[in-house]
Amino acid sequence: MVHDIYILHELLGPATEVSASGAAFLTPGVVDSASARISFASGAQAFCYASWYEPVKTRRITLIGSRAMADYDDLREEEPVRILGRGYEPIEGVDEFGNQGLRHFDRGERAPPVTWKEPLRQELEAFVARVRGRGNGCGVSPESVLSVTHVLEAIGRSMRRGGAPERVEGAHG
């Protein structure tokens, strides 16, 4: 989940609390399948799942807002980002599907122009350039690395405590 947590940190800011569970299927004592709920000071919530033994490789993030959704698929070279104008809006009464107080809306979708490049390759190229004295860094600040590490530590504590919520060290809010 380290990459997911980093992306979420960049999008939503530092995490404040986590609740996680996991299981060891392949090697006793080594969690190889885990899920986590991550809370942010803004009130945003993220739900992450990671597994070493999934049969299909996926790297996807869906952000759900009140007016639209953004779907990012790291493995989709054509249109890796899609903005979907779908969701539910509050209404008085019942909609045509029986939803009390909510109505489904679909305002279509669009794909902003994004040039796809394999993320790990970009990261390694930036790192090599920095080592060779070119470039101004590898794009990851020490502060964000520390923040992600604190989230991972809190996830570990939560798993050891059976999924109990854990505060993220250094979190504000």
Secondary structure, DSSP 8 states (H G I E B T S, - for coil): -HHHHHHHHHHH--EEEEEEEEE-SSBTTB--EEEEEEEETTS-EEEEEEESS-SS---EEEEE-SS-EEEEETT-SSS-EEEEEEEEEEEEEE-TT--EEEEEEEEEEE--------HHHHHHHHHHHHHTT-SS--S--HHHHHHHHHHHHHHHHHHHTTT--EE-TT---
